[in-house]
Amino acid sequence: MTDDDDRCVLCSAWVLEDWQHLFSTCNFSRRIWSFLQIDWRSVPSVDVVVQRAMISFGEPFLLEVIAFACWHIWKQRNGLIFKEIIPSFHSWRAAFVHVLSLLGHRFKPGLAPRLAAWLESLLYMSR
């Protein structure tokens, strides 16, 4: 394994890729958290940042949003490494919104409309 194998492939910062960089400080990831309006900076611990985000996010499906956002960041990374697919925010967003909208079918009836409205507001904001 060369030193290049340890570097983040999603940003041009040329820093070692660890989970904290990939999911919080990478420029690619920071754009995603900004889009989702989740403050993921100054992370003393994952617990603290999730607690802060739960307060500011205001919706009961925050953990699902975080999990799917991270999953699709991971998929963008692996798409480049294994399939040479250039990562993009737009492809991340399309996959994220699609999968999260499907998840809404598994929510309790009262939450599904809230998730749909939140997703719609994301799409409206990005126009």
C-alpha positions, 0 to 999 in steps of 0.5 A: 500500500502506498501513501497515496492509498491513505489519502482522501479521494473526495477532496483536494486537501490531500489529507489522510482519510480517516472516518472523521475526515471522510464524514465531517471535515472533507470538503465534499462532506461539508457541502453535504452537511451544509445542504442538510443544515446539520452542524458537524463542525468542532466535534469533541465527540460523536455523541455531542455533535449528534445531541447538538444536531438533534436540538437544531434539526428539529425532526425525529428522523435525524439519525436516519438522515445522518446514516443515509448521508454517510452511506451515500458519501461512502458510496461516492468514495467507493464509486471512484475507487472501484468503478472510476465514477467521478463523485458529485454532489448532484449524484449524491443528492439524487441517491440520498433523496431517492433512498430516504423517500423510500424509507418514508414508507416504513415510517409511522403514518404521522411521520411519513408526511413530515419526511416528505415535506422535509425532502421537498424543502431540501429540493426546493432550497437547492434550485 
